[in-house]
Amino acid sequence: MKKLSGKDVCLILSKFVFVSVRQKGSHVIMQKTTELTTITVPVPLHKEIKTGTLHSIVRQSGLTKPDFE
């Protein structure tokens, strides 16, 4: 996966109907409400998100890796 900033990840998530619900410090909380559940994904607003953190965001969001490339 390519390196992304926190701002880039928020833009990608917003394309998939995630909305920013709050921010605490350097972390933005993005949420997507579906018929059955609400998916919550914290995103650190760093210049470059580490690979493991990005993989965790992909897993939590329910999206695929190509969606982030």
mmCIF file of the N, C-alpha and C atoms, coordinates in Angstrom:
data_MODEL
# 
_entry.id   MODEL 
# 
loop_
_atom_site.group_PDB 
_atom_site.id 
_atom_site.type_symbol 
_atom_site.label_atom_id 
_atom_site.label_alt_id 
_atom_site.label_comp_id 
_atom_site.label_asym_id 
_atom_site.label_entity_id 
_atom_site.label_seq_id 
_atom_site.pdbx_PDB_ins_code 
_atom_site.Cartn_x 
_atom_site.Cartn_y 
_atom_site.Cartn_z 
_atom_site.occupancy 
_atom_site.B_iso_or_equiv 
_atom_site.pdbx_formal_charge 
_atom_site.auth_seq_id 
_atom_site.auth_comp_id 
_atom_site.auth_asym_id 
_atom_site.auth_atom_id 
_atom_site.pdbx_PDB_model_num 
ATOM 1   N N  . MET A 1 1  ? 0.844   -1.188 0.000  1.00 0.00 ? 1  MET A N  1 
ATOM 2   C CA . MET A 1 1  ? 0.000   0.000  0.000  1.00 0.00 ? 1  MET A CA 1 
ATOM 3   C C  . MET A 1 1  ? 0.881   1.241  0.000  1.00 0.00 ? 1  MET A C  1 
ATOM 4   N N  . LYS A 1 2  ? 0.382   2.278  -0.648 1.00 0.00 ? 2  LYS A N  1 
ATOM 5   C CA . LYS A 1 2  ? 1.141   3.522  -0.678 1.00 0.00 ? 2  LYS A CA 1 
ATOM 6   C C  . LYS A 1 2  ? 0.923   4.300  0.611  1.00 0.00 ? 2  LYS A C  1 
ATOM 7   N N  . LYS A 1 3  ? 1.842   5.192  0.907  1.00 0.00 ? 3  LYS A N  1 
ATOM 8   C CA . LYS A 1 3  ? 1.754   6.006  2.116  1.00 0.00 ? 3  LYS A CA 1 
ATOM 9   C C  . LYS A 1 3  ? 0.690   7.087  1.930  1.00 0.00 ? 3  LYS A C  1 
ATOM 10  N N  . LEU A 1 4  ? -0.144  7.251  2.937  1.00 0.00 ? 4  LEU A N  1 
ATOM 11  C CA . LEU A 1 4  ? -1.211  8.257  2.899  1.00 0.00 ? 4  LEU A CA 1 
ATOM 12  C C  . LEU A 1 4  ? -1.158  9.095  4.164  1.00 0.00 ? 4  LEU A C  1 
ATOM 13  N N  . SER A 1 5  ? -1.612  10.325 4.060  1.00 0.00 ? 5  SER A N  1 
ATOM 14  C CA . SER A 1 5  ? -1.737  11.172 5.246  1.00 0.00 ? 5  SER A CA 1 
ATOM 15  C C  . SER A 1 5  ? -3.121  10.949 5.856  1.00 0.00 ? 5  SER A C  1 
ATOM 16  N N  . GLY A 1 6  ? -3.302  11.425 7.071  1.00 0.00 ? 6  GLY A N  1 
ATOM 17  C CA . GLY A 1 6  ? -4.606  11.305 7.716  1.00 0.00 ? 6  GLY A CA 1 
ATOM 18  C C  . GLY A 1 6  ? -5.694  12.040 6.957  1.00 0.00 ? 6  GLY A C  1 
ATOM 19  N N  . LYS A 1 7  ? -5.330  13.178 6.385  1.00 0.00 ? 7  LYS A N  1 
ATOM 20  C CA . LYS A 1 7  ? -6.293  13.965 5.610  1.00 0.00 ? 7  LYS A CA 1 
ATOM 21  C C  . LYS A 1 7  ? -6.721  13.193 4.361  1.00 0.00 ? 7  LYS A C  1 
ATOM 22  N N  . ASP A 1 8  ? -5.752  12.513 3.701  1.00 0.00 ? 8  ASP A N  1 
ATOM 23  C CA . ASP A 1 8  ? -6.071  11.701 2.517  1.00 0.00 ? 8  ASP A CA 1 
ATOM 24  C C  . ASP A 1 8  ? -7.029  10.571 2.870  1.00 0.00 ? 8  ASP A C  1 
ATOM 25  N N  . VAL A 1 9  ? -6.792  9.923  3.996  1.00 0.00 ? 9  VAL A N  1 
ATOM 26  C CA . VAL A 1 9  ? -7.650  8.817  4.428  1.00 0.00 ? 9  VAL A CA 1 
ATOM 27  C C  . VAL A 1 9  ? -9.064  9.319  4.721  1.00 0.00 ? 9  VAL A C  1 
ATOM 28  N N  . CYS A 1 10 ? -9.182  10.478 5.345  1.00 0.00 ? 10 CYS A N  1 
ATOM 29  C CA . CYS A 1 10 ? -10.507 11.048 5.620  1.00 0.00 ? 10 CYS A CA 1 
ATOM 30  C C  . CYS A 1 10 ? -11.253 11.335 4.317  1.00 0.00 ? 10 CYS A C  1 
ATOM 31  N N  . LEU A 1 11 ? -10.548 11.841 3.309  1.00 0.00 ? 11 LEU A N  1 
ATOM 32  C CA . LEU A 1 11 ? -11.179 12.111 2.011  1.00 0.00 ? 11 LEU A CA 1 
ATOM 33  C C  . LEU A 1 11 ? -11.648 10.826 1.347  1.00 0.00 ? 11 LEU A C  1 
ATOM 34  N N  . ILE A 1 12 ? -10.830 9.780  1.423  1.00 0.00 ? 12 ILE A N  1 
ATOM 35  C CA . ILE A 1 12 ? -11.217 8.482  0.838  1.00 0.00 ? 12 ILE A CA 1 
ATOM 36  C C  . ILE A 1 12 ? -12.442 7.933  1.550  1.00 0.00 ? 12 ILE A C  1 
ATOM 37  N N  . LEU A 1 13 ? -12.438 7.970  2.883  1.00 0.00 ? 13 LEU A N  1 
ATOM 38  C CA . LEU A 1 13 ? -13.578 7.460  3.645  1.00 0.00 ? 13 LEU A CA 1 
ATOM 39  C C  . LEU A 1 13 ? -14.845 8.264  3.360  1.00 0.00 ? 13 LEU A C  1 
ATOM 40  N N  . SER A 1 14 ? -14.705 9.575  3.177  1.00 0.00 ? 14 SER A N  1 
ATOM 41  C CA . SER A 1 14 ? -15.888 10.392 2.902  1.00 0.00 ? 14 SER A CA 1 
ATOM 42  C C  . SER A 1 14 ? -16.511 10.049 1.548  1.00 0.00 ? 14 SER A C  1 
ATOM 43  N N  . LYS A 1 15 ? -15.711 9.559  0.605  1.00 0.00 ? 15 LYS A N  1 
ATOM 44  C CA . LYS A 1 15 ? -16.251 9.118  -0.687 1.00 0.00 ? 15 LYS A CA 1 
ATOM 45  C C  . LYS A 1 15 ? -17.135 7.884  -0.530 1.00 0.00 ? 15 LYS A C  1 
ATOM 46  N N  . PHE A 1 16 ? -16.933 7.145  0.577  1.00 0.00 ? 16 PHE A N  1 
ATOM 47  C CA . PHE A 1 16 ? -17.724 5.943  0.847  1.00 0.00 ? 16 PHE A CA 1 
ATOM 48  C C  . PHE A 1 16 ? -18.743 6.203  1.961  1.00 0.00 ? 16 PHE A C  1 
ATOM 49  N N  . VAL A 1 17 ? -19.247 7.405  2.044  1.00 0.00 ? 17 VAL A N  1 
ATOM 50  C CA . VAL A 1 17 ? -20.345 7.837  2.920  1.00 0.00 ? 17 VAL A CA 1 
ATOM 51  C C  . VAL A 1 17 ? -19.970 7.847  4.406  1.00 0.00 ? 17 VAL A C  1 
ATOM 52  N N  . PHE A 1 18 ? -18.706 7.911  4.742  1.00 0.00 ? 18 PHE A N  1 
ATOM 53  C CA . PHE A 1 18 ? -18.298 8.112  6.130  1.00 0.00 ? 18 PHE A CA 1 
ATOM 54  C C  . PHE A 1 18 ? -18.331 9.613  6.397  1.00 0.00 ? 18 PHE A C  1 
ATOM 55  N N  . VAL A 1 19 ? -18.763 9.996  7.587  1.00 0.00 ? 19 VAL A N  1 
ATOM 56  C CA . VAL A 1 19 ? -18.787 11.402 7.965  1.00 0.00 ? 19 VAL A CA 1 
ATOM 57  C C  . VAL A 1 19 ? -17.970 11.604 9.239  1.00 0.00 ? 19 VAL A C  1 
ATOM 58  N N  . SER A 1 20 ? -17.389 12.760 9.363  1.00 0.00 ? 20 SER A N  1 
ATOM 59  C CA . SER A 1 20 ? -16.635 13.106 10.559 1.00 0.00 ? 20 SER A CA 1 
ATOM 60  C C  . SER A 1 20 ? -17.634 13.499 11.647 1.00 0.00 ? 20 SER A C  1 
ATOM 61  N N  . VAL A 1 21 ? -17.587 12.790 12.779 1.00 0.00 ? 21 VAL A N  1 
ATOM 62  C CA . VAL A 1 21 ? -18.540 13.084 13.849 1.00 0.00 ? 21 VAL A CA 1 
ATOM 63  C C  . VAL A 1 21 ? -17.915 13.885 14.984 1.00 0.00 ? 21 VAL A C  1 
ATOM 64  N N  . ARG A 1 22 ? -16.602 13.732 15.184 1.00 0.00 ? 22 ARG A N  1 
ATOM 65  C CA . ARG A 1 22 ? -15.934 14.517 16.220 1.00 0.00 ? 22 ARG A CA 1 
ATOM 66  C C  . ARG A 1 22 ? -14.418 14.404 16.050 1.00 0.00 ? 22 ARG A C  1 
ATOM 67  N N  . GLN A 1 23 ? -13.717 15.253 16.775 1.00 0.00 ? 23 GLN A N  1 
ATOM 68  C CA . GLN A 1 23 ? -12.264 15.213 16.762 1.00 0.00 ? 23 GLN A CA 1 
ATOM 69  C C  . GLN A 1 23 ? -11.763 15.437 18.170 1.00 0.00 ? 23 GLN A C  1 
ATOM 70  N N  . LYS A 1 24 ? -10.805 14.632 18.588 1.00 0.00 ? 24 LYS A N  1 
ATOM 71  C CA . LYS A 1 24 ? -10.182 14.804 19.893 1.00 0.00 ? 24 LYS A CA 1 
ATOM 72  C C  . LYS A 1 24 ? -8.681  14.789 19.672 1.00 0.00 ? 24 LYS A C  1 
ATOM 73  N N  . GLY A 1 25 ? -8.056  15.914 19.847 1.00 0.00 ? 25 GLY A N  1 
ATOM 74  C CA . GLY A 1 25 ? -6.625  16.011 19.598 1.00 0.00 ? 25 GLY A CA 1 
ATOM 75  C C  . GLY A 1 25 ? -6.332  15.832 18.121 1.00 0.00 ? 25 GLY A C  1 
ATOM 76  N N  . SER A 1 26 ? -5.434  14.890 17.820 1.00 0.00 ? 26 SER A N  1 
ATOM 77  C CA . SER A 1 26 ? -5.051  14.681 16.425 1.00 0.00 ? 26 SER A CA 1 
ATOM 78  C C  . SER A 1 26 ? -5.813  13.538 15.774 1.00 0.00 ? 26 SER A C  1 
ATOM 79  N N  . HIS A 1 27 ? -6.888  13.075 16.387 1.00 0.00 ? 27 HIS A N  1 
ATOM 80  C CA . HIS A 1 27 ? -7.657  11.964 15.830 1.00 0.00 ? 27 HIS A CA 1 
ATOM 81  C C  . HIS A 1 27 ? -9.076  12.414 15.448 1.00 0.00 ? 27 HIS A C  1 
ATOM 82  N N  . VAL A 1 28 ? -9.458  12.072 14.219 1.00 0.00 ? 28 VAL A N  1 
ATOM 83  C CA . VAL A 1 28 ? -10.814 12.341 13.742 1.00 0.00 ? 28 VAL A CA 1 
ATOM 84  C C  . VAL A 1 28 ? -11.583 11.029 13.800 1.00 0.00 ? 28 VAL A C  1 
ATOM 85  N N  . ILE A 1 29 ? -12.801 11.066 14.282 1.00 0.00 ? 29 ILE A N  1 
ATOM 86  C CA . ILE A 1 29 ? -13.649 9.883  14.343 1.00 0.00 ? 29 ILE A CA 1 
ATOM 87  C C  . ILE A 1 29 ? -14.622 9.953  13.176 1.00 0.00 ? 29 ILE A C  1 
ATOM 88  N N  . MET A 1 30 ? -14.516 8.968  12.275 1.00 0.00 ? 30 MET A N  1 
ATOM 89  C CA . MET A 1 30 ? -15.379 8.892  11.095 1.00 0.00 ? 30 MET A CA 1 
ATOM 90  C C  . MET A 1 30 ? -16.405 7.786  11.321 1.00 0.00 ? 30 MET A C  1 
ATOM 91  N N  . GLN A 1 31 ? -17.656 8.036  10.928 1.00 0.00 ? 31 GLN A N  1 
ATOM 92  C CA . GLN A 1 31 ? -18.711 7.038  11.103 1.00 0.00 ? 31 GLN A CA 1 
ATOM 93  C C  . GLN A 1 31 ? -19.531 6.874  9.838  1.00 0.00 ? 31 GLN A C  1 
ATOM 94  N N  . LYS A 1 32 ? -20.033 5.643  9.672  1.00 0.00 ? 32 LYS A N  1 
ATOM 95  C CA . LYS A 1 32 ? -20.951 5.323  8.580  1.00 0.00 ? 32 LYS A CA 1 
ATOM 96  C C  . LYS A 1 32 ? -22.082 4.510  9.194  1.00 0.00 ? 32 LYS A C  1 
ATOM 97  N N  . THR A 1 33 ? -23.308 4.964  8.993  1.00 0.00 ? 33 THR A N  1 
ATOM 98  C CA . THR A 1 33 ? -24.467 4.265  9.538  1.00 0.00 ? 33 THR A CA 1 
ATOM 99  C C  . THR A 1 33 ? -25.099 3.417  8.445  1.00 0.00 ? 33 THR A C  1 
ATOM 100 N N  . THR A 1 34 ? -25.288 2.136  8.744  1.00 0.00 ? 34 THR A N  1 
ATOM 101 C CA . THR A 1 34 ? -25.967 1.232  7.828  1.00 0.00 ? 34 THR A CA 1 
ATOM 102 C C  . THR A 1 34 ? -27.288 0.833  8.465  1.00 0.00 ? 34 THR A C  1 
ATOM 103 N N  . GLU A 1 35 ? -28.025 -0.021 7.780  1.00 0.00 ? 35 GLU A N  1 
ATOM 104 C CA . GLU A 1 35 ? -29.323 -0.453 8.309  1.00 0.00 ? 35 GLU A CA 1 
ATOM 105 C C  . GLU A 1 35 ? -29.177 -1.192 9.634  1.00 0.00 ? 35 GLU A C  1 
ATOM 106 N N  . LEU A 1 36 ? -28.123 -1.991 9.764  1.00 0.00 ? 36 LEU A N  1 
ATOM 107 C CA . LEU A 1 36 ? -27.976 -2.841 10.937 1.00 0.00 ? 36 LEU A CA 1 
ATOM 108 C C  . LEU A 1 36 ? -27.019 -2.311 11.997 1.00 0.00 ? 36 LEU A C  1 
ATOM 109 N N  . THR A 1 37 ? -26.047 -1.493 11.603 1.00 0.00 ? 37 THR A N  1 
ATOM 110 C CA . THR A 1 37 ? -25.015 -1.096 12.545 1.00 0.00 ? 37 THR A CA 1 
ATOM 111 C C  . THR A 1 37 ? -24.401 0.242  12.164 1.00 0.00 ? 37 THR A C  1 
ATOM 112 N N  . THR A 1 38 ? -23.551 0.730  13.049 1.00 0.00 ? 38 THR A N  1 
ATOM 113 C CA . THR A 1 38 ? -22.765 1.935  12.775 1.00 0.00 ? 38 THR A CA 1 
ATOM 114 C C  . THR A 1 38 ? -21.295 1.541  12.797 1.00 0.00 ? 38 THR A C  1 
ATOM 115 N N  . ILE A 1 39 ? -20.571 1.894  11.738 1.00 0.00 ? 39 ILE A N  1 
ATOM 116 C CA . ILE A 1 39 ? -19.148 1.592  11.649 1.00 0.00 ? 39 ILE A CA 1 
ATOM 117 C C  . ILE A 1 39 ? -18.385 2.839  12.061 1.00 0.00 ? 39 ILE A C  1 
ATOM 118 N N  . THR A 1 40 ? -17.518 2.702  13.065 1.00 0.00 ? 40 THR A N  1 
ATOM 119 C CA . THR A 1 40 ? -16.741 3.818  13.582 1.00 0.00 ? 40 THR A CA 1 
ATOM 120 C C  . THR A 1 40 ? -15.263 3.551  13.326 1.00 0.00 ? 40 THR A C  1 
ATOM 121 N N  . VAL A 1 41 ? -14.573 4.540  12.745 1.00 0.00 ? 41 VAL A N  1 
ATOM 122 C CA . VAL A 1 41 ? -13.158 4.389  12.415 1.00 0.00 ? 41 VAL A CA 1 
ATOM 123 C C  . VAL A 1 41 ? -12.403 5.631  12.896 1.00 0.00 ? 41 VAL A C  1 
ATOM 124 N N  . PRO A 1 42 ? -11.456 5.466  13.840 1.00 0.00 ? 42 PRO A N  1 
ATOM 125 C CA . PRO A 1 42 ? -10.613 6.600  14.229 1.00 0.00 ? 42 PRO A CA 1 
ATOM 126 C C  . PRO A 1 42 ? -9.472  6.773  13.223 1.00 0.00 ? 42 PRO A C  1 
ATOM 127 N N  . VAL A 1 43 ? -9.207  8.021  12.840 1.00 0.00 ? 43 VAL A N  1 
ATOM 128 C CA . VAL A 1 43 ? -8.141  8.307  11.872 1.00 0.00 ? 43 VAL A CA 1 
ATOM 129 C C  . VAL A 1 43 ? -7.198  9.340  12.477 1.00 0.00 ? 43 VAL A C  1 
ATOM 130 N N  . PRO A 1 44 ? -5.908  8.985  12.639 1.00 0.00 ? 44 PRO A N  1 
ATOM 131 C CA . PRO A 1 44 ? -4.951  9.972  13.129 1.00 0.00 ? 44 PRO A CA 1 
ATOM 132 C C  . PRO A 1 44 ? -4.598  10.962 12.021 1.00 0.00 ? 44 PRO A C  1 
ATOM 133 N N  . LEU A 1 45 ? -4.573  12.231 12.341 1.00 0.00 ? 45 LEU A N  1 
ATOM 134 C CA . LEU A 1 45 ? -4.259  13.246 11.344 1.00 0.00 ? 45 LEU A CA 1 
ATOM 135 C C  . LEU A 1 45 ? -2.748  13.497 11.278 1.00 0.00 ? 45 LEU A C  1 
ATOM 136 N N  . HIS A 1 46 ? -2.006  12.453 10.980 1.00 0.00 ? 46 HIS A N  1 
ATOM 137 C CA . HIS A 1 46 ? -0.554  12.561 10.847 1.00 0.00 ? 46 HIS A CA 1 
ATOM 138 C C  . HIS A 1 46 ? -0.185  12.808 9.391  1.00 0.00 ? 46 HIS A C  1 
ATOM 139 N N  . LYS A 1 47 ? 1.030   13.323 9.168  1.00 0.00 ? 47 LYS A N  1 
ATOM 140 C CA . LYS A 1 47 ? 1.487   13.564 7.800  1.00 0.00 ? 47 LYS A CA 1 
ATOM 141 C C  . LYS A 1 47 ? 1.595   12.256 7.020  1.00 0.00 ? 47 LYS A C  1 
ATOM 142 N N  . GLU A 1 48 ? 2.000   11.203 7.709  1.00 0.00 ? 48 GLU A N  1 
ATOM 143 C CA . GLU A 1 48 ? 2.128   9.891  7.082  1.00 0.00 ? 48 GLU A CA 1 
ATOM 144 C C  . GLU A 1 48 ? 1.665   8.827  8.077  1.00 0.00 ? 48 GLU A C  1 
ATOM 145 N N  . ILE A 1 49 ? 0.629   8.083  7.703  1.00 0.00 ? 49 ILE A N  1 
ATOM 146 C CA . ILE A 1 49 ? 0.098   7.043  8.584  1.00 0.00 ? 49 ILE A CA 1 
ATOM 147 C C  . ILE A 1 49 ? 0.929   5.779  8.393  1.00 0.00 ? 49 ILE A C  1 
ATOM 148 N N  . LYS A 1 50 ? 1.301   5.145  9.495  1.00 0.00 ? 50 LYS A N  1 
ATOM 149 C CA . LYS A 1 50 ? 2.096   3.919  9.428  1.00 0.00 ? 50 LYS A CA 1 
ATOM 150 C C  . LYS A 1 50 ? 1.298   2.809  8.765  1.00 0.00 ? 50 LYS A C  1 
ATOM 151 N N  . THR A 1 51 ? 2.012   1.865  8.177  1.00 0.00 ? 51 THR A N  1 
ATOM 152 C CA . THR A 1 51 ? 1.391   0.783  7.417  1.00 0.00 ? 51 THR A CA 1 
ATOM 153 C C  . THR A 1 51 ? 0.422   -0.027 8.261  1.00 0.00 ? 51 THR A C  1 
ATOM 154 N N  . GLY A 1 52 ? 0.805   -0.393 9.472  1.00 0.00 ? 52 GLY A N  1 
ATOM 155 C CA . GLY A 1 52 ? -0.062  -1.185 10.342 1.00 0.00 ? 52 GLY A CA 1 
ATOM 156 C C  . GLY A 1 52 ? -1.336  -0.446 10.707 1.00 0.00 ? 52 GLY A C  1 
ATOM 157 N N  . THR A 1 53 ? -1.217  0.845  10.948 1.00 0.00 ? 53 THR A N  1 
ATOM 158 C CA . THR A 1 53 ? -2.383  1.663  11.268 1.00 0.00 ? 53 THR A CA 1 
ATOM 159 C C  . THR A 1 53 ? -3.317  1.751  10.074 1.00 0.00 ? 53 THR A C  1 
ATOM 160 N N  . LEU A 1 54 ? -2.738  1.901  8.887  1.00 0.00 ? 54 LEU A N  1 
ATOM 161 C CA . LEU A 1 54 ? -3.552  1.981  7.670  1.00 0.00 ? 54 LEU A CA 1 
ATOM 162 C C  . LEU A 1 54 ? -4.282  0.666  7.414  1.00 0.00 ? 54 LEU A C  1 
ATOM 163 N N  . HIS A 1 55 ? -3.611  -0.454 7.638  1.00 0.00 ? 55 HIS A N  1 
ATOM 164 C CA . HIS A 1 55 ? -4.263  -1.758 7.488  1.00 0.00 ? 55 HIS A CA 1 
ATOM 165 C C  . HIS A 1 55 ? -5.421  -1.898 8.474  1.00 0.00 ? 55 HIS A C  1 
ATOM 166 N N  . SER A 1 56 ? -5.238  -1.392 9.680  1.00 0.00 ? 56 SER A N  1 
ATOM 167 C CA . SER A 1 56 ? -6.299  -1.443 10.685 1.00 0.00 ? 56 SER A CA 1 
ATOM 168 C C  . SER A 1 56 ? -7.494  -0.595 10.266 1.00 0.00 ? 56 SER A C  1 
ATOM 169 N N  . ILE A 1 57 ? -7.233  0.572  9.688  1.00 0.00 ? 57 ILE A N  1 
ATOM 170 C CA . ILE A 1 57 ? -8.312  1.443  9.213  1.00 0.00 ? 57 ILE A CA 1 
ATOM 171 C C  . ILE A 1 57 ? -9.086  0.752  8.091  1.00 0.00 ? 57 ILE A C  1 
ATOM 172 N N  . VAL A 1 58 ? -8.363  0.104  7.178  1.00 0.00 ? 58 VAL A N  1 
ATOM 173 C CA . VAL A 1 58 ? -9.011  -0.621 6.076  1.00 0.00 ? 58 VAL A CA 1 
ATOM 174 C C  . VAL A 1 58 ? -9.902  -1.725 6.634  1.00 0.00 ? 58 VAL A C  1 
ATOM 175 N N  . ARG A 1 59 ? -9.383  -2.496 7.590  1.00 0.00 ? 59 ARG A N  1 
ATOM 176 C CA . ARG A 1 59 ? -10.140 -3.601 8.178  1.00 0.00 ? 59 ARG A CA 1 
ATOM 177 C C  . ARG A 1 59 ? -11.385 -3.093 8.899  1.00 0.00 ? 59 ARG A C  1 
ATOM 178 N N  . GLN A 1 60 ? -11.235 -2.050 9.712  1.00 0.00 ? 60 GLN A N  1 
ATOM 179 C CA . GLN A 1 60 ? -12.358 -1.514 10.483 1.00 0.00 ? 60 GLN A CA 1 
ATOM 180 C C  . GLN A 1 60 ? -13.438 -0.901 9.593  1.00 0.00 ? 60 GLN A C  1 
ATOM 181 N N  . SER A 1 61 ? -13.010 -0.294 8.488  1.00 0.00 ? 61 SER A N  1 
ATOM 182 C CA . SER A 1 61 ? -13.969 0.381  7.618  1.00 0.00 ? 61 SER A CA 1 
ATOM 183 C C  . SER A 1 61 ? -14.783 -0.593 6.772  1.00 0.00 ? 61 SER A C  1 
ATOM 184 N N  . GLY A 1 62 ? -14.262 -1.815 6.585  1.00 0.00 ? 62 GLY A N  1 
ATOM 185 C CA . GLY A 1 62 ? -14.965 -2.785 5.754  1.00 0.00 ? 62 GLY A CA 1 
ATOM 186 C C  . GLY A 1 62 ? -14.723 -2.573 4.272  1.00 0.00 ? 62 GLY A C  1 
ATOM 187 N N  . LEU A 1 63 ? -13.797 -1.691 3.933  1.00 0.00 ? 63 LEU A N  1 
ATOM 188 C CA . LEU A 1 63 ? -13.457 -1.444 2.532  1.00 0.00 ? 63 LEU A CA 1 
ATOM 189 C C  . LEU A 1 63 ? -12.304 -2.358 2.123  1.00 0.00 ? 63 LEU A C  1 
ATOM 190 N N  . THR A 1 64 ? -11.899 -2.283 0.873  1.00 0.00 ? 64 THR A N  1 
ATOM 191 C CA . THR A 1 64 ? -10.795 -3.104 0.394  1.00 0.00 ? 64 THR A CA 1 
ATOM 192 C C  . THR A 1 64 ? -9.539  -2.244 0.207  1.00 0.00 ? 64 THR A C  1 
ATOM 193 N N  . LYS A 1 65 ? -8.382  -2.892 0.137  1.00 0.00 ? 65 LYS A N  1 
ATOM 194 C CA . LYS A 1 65 ? -7.135  -2.175 -0.063 1.00 0.00 ? 65 LYS A CA 1 
ATOM 195 C C  . LYS A 1 65 ? -7.127  -1.359 -1.346 1.00 0.00 ? 65 LYS A C  1 
ATOM 196 N N  . PRO A 1 66 ? -7.639  -1.883 -2.474 1.00 0.00 ? 66 PRO A N  1 
ATOM 197 C CA . PRO A 1 66 ? -7.651  -1.059 -3.695 1.00 0.00 ? 66 PRO A CA 1 
ATOM 198 C C  . PRO A 1 66 ? -8.465  0.230  -3.568 1.00 0.00 ? 66 PRO A C  1 
ATOM 199 N N  . ASP A 1 67 ? -9.429  0.270  -2.646 1.00 0.00 ? 67 ASP A N  1 
ATOM 200 C CA . ASP A 1 67 ? -10.194 1.502  -2.436 1.00 0.00 ? 67 ASP A CA 1 
ATOM 201 C C  . ASP A 1 67 ? -9.294  2.628  -1.916 1.00 0.00 ? 67 ASP A C  1 
ATOM 202 N N  . PHE A 1 68 ? -8.185  2.271  -1.278 1.00 0.00 ? 68 PHE A N  1 
ATOM 203 C CA . PHE A 1 68 ? -7.281  3.252  -0.699 1.00 0.00 ? 68 PHE A CA 1 
ATOM 204 C C  . PHE A 1 68 ? -6.091  3.565  -1.590 1.00 0.00 ? 68 PHE A C  1 
ATOM 205 N N  . GLU A 1 69 ? -6.083  3.047  -2.808 1.00 0.00 ? 69 GLU A N  1 
ATOM 206 C CA . GLU A 1 69 ? -4.947  3.306  -3.710 1.00 0.00 ? 69 GLU A CA 1 
ATOM 207 C C  . GLU A 1 69 ? -5.321  4.193  -4.855 1.00 0.00 ? 69 GLU A C  1 
# 
